[in-house]
Amino acid sequence: MNFASLTGIILLLFSLPAALAAAMQIRFLIGCRKERTTAIIFATVLQFIYLFARLLGLPLIGGILFFQGWKLEPIFGFAFFLLGLAYISELVINFKSQRDAWRLRKNLSNPKARSI
């Protein structure tokens, strides 16, 4: 077990929540918007790309790093570990911002929830 294998396990564990978040974003973009502007269509297509990358790409990369990471030089293994941590931190920041935006939309749609 080295840094690359550890990164592979972390990427495998984060692939399903990341894909679920992309699917929920697609559901929001398609279901809640009445107008079909170019920006919304582009955002939906981009979220589909994110969904497939997170659903297929992350497990593939994680599996390769887990099963073949022992072949890497130690400095390359550590570099992949740092890249994986940077990617996971970006996912966590994205999850937090999507959760905050969802809570804001929920409070704006429910007038009783707002307290001033």
C-alpha distance (Angstrom), angle and dihedral (degrees) to the residues before:
residue distance angle dihedral
M1 . . .
N2 3.78 . .
F3 3.79 138.1 .
A4 3.81 94.2 -79.7
S5 3.82 92.9 51.3
L6 3.79 90.1 47.8
T7 3.80 89.6 50.9
G8 3.81 89.6 50.8
I9 3.80 91.4 53.8
I10 3.81 91.6 48.2
L11 3.81 92.1 49.6
L12 3.79 90.9 48.7
L13 3.80 91.2 51.6
F14 3.80 93.9 48.3
S15 3.80 96.3 45.7
L16 3.81 97.2 82.0
P17 3.84 97.8 47.5
A18 3.80 89.6 45.3
A19 3.80 92.0 51.6
L20 3.80 90.5 45.8
A21 3.81 90.5 53.4
A22 3.82 90.9 50.7
A23 3.82 90.7 49.0
M24 3.80 91.2 50.9
Q25 3.80 90.2 49.8
I26 3.82 90.1 52.0
R27 3.79 89.7 49.5
F28 3.79 90.1 52.4
L29 3.81 93.6 47.0
I30 3.80 94.1 48.7
G31 3.77 101.4 35.0
C32 3.78 105.8 38.5
R33 3.77 101.2 40.7
K34 3.79 117.1 82.9
E35 3.80 96.2 -175.1
R36 3.78 121.5 68.7
T37 3.77 105.4 -148.9
T38 3.77 124.8 166.7
A39 3.80 91.5 -107.6
I40 3.81 92.8 55.0
I41 3.81 92.1 47.0
F42 3.80 90.6 49.0
A43 3.83 91.2 48.1
T44 3.81 90.3 49.9
V45 3.81 92.7 50.4
L46 3.80 89.5 47.7
Q47 3.81 90.8 51.1
F48 3.84 89.6 51.1
I49 3.81 88.6 54.3
Y50 3.81 89.4 49.2
L51 3.80 90.3 48.7
F52 3.80 94.2 53.5
A53 3.80 92.4 42.6
R54 3.79 91.5 50.9
L55 3.79 94.4 41.4
L56 3.81 97.9 45.3
G57 3.81 107.3 13.3
L58 3.78 101.2 50.7
P59 3.83 95.4 50.5
L60 3.79 90.3 45.1
I61 3.80 93.3 50.9
G62 3.79 91.3 42.0
G63 3.79 91.8 50.7
I64 3.78 92.7 48.6
L65 3.80 91.4 49.4
F66 3.80 92.2 46.1
F67 3.79 97.2 48.2
Q68 3.81 100.0 32.1
G69 3.81 101.9 27.7
W70 3.79 93.0 96.7
K71 3.81 88.9 69.8
L72 3.79 93.2 62.1
E73 3.75 123.8 98.1
P74 3.82 111.4 -105.2
I75 3.79 93.4 -109.9
F76 3.82 91.4 50.9
G77 3.80 90.4 47.8
F78 3.78 89.8 52.6
A79 3.82 90.4 47.0
F80 3.82 90.7 53.3
F81 3.79 88.6 47.6
L82 3.81 90.9 54.7
L83 3.81 91.6 45.9
G84 3.80 90.4 50.0
L85 3.80 91.8 49.8
A86 3.80 90.5 49.3
Y87 3.80 90.6 51.4
I88 3.80 92.5 47.3
S89 3.81 91.1 49.0
E90 3.82 89.3 52.9
L91 3.82 89.4 50.6
V92 3.79 91.6 50.9
I93 3.81 91.5 49.3
N94 3.82 89.1 49.0
F95 3.82 91.6 49.6
K96 3.80 90.7 50.4
S97 3.80 94.1 49.1
Q98 3.82 91.9 47.3
R99 3.82 90.4 49.1
D100 3.80 91.5 49.5
A101 3.82 91.4 48.1
W102 3.81 90.2 48.9
R103 3.81 91.4 51.0
L104 3.80 90.7 48.4
R105 3.83 91.6 50.8
K106 3.80 90.0 46.9
N107 3.81 92.2 51.6
L108 3.81 92.8 45.5
S109 3.80 92.1 51.6
N110 3.82 92.2 49.0
P111 3.85 109.9 60.4
K112 3.82 92.4 -171.7
A113 3.82 91.6 59.7
R114 3.80 92.8 60.3
S115 3.75 114.0 89.8
I116 3.78 121.5 -172.0
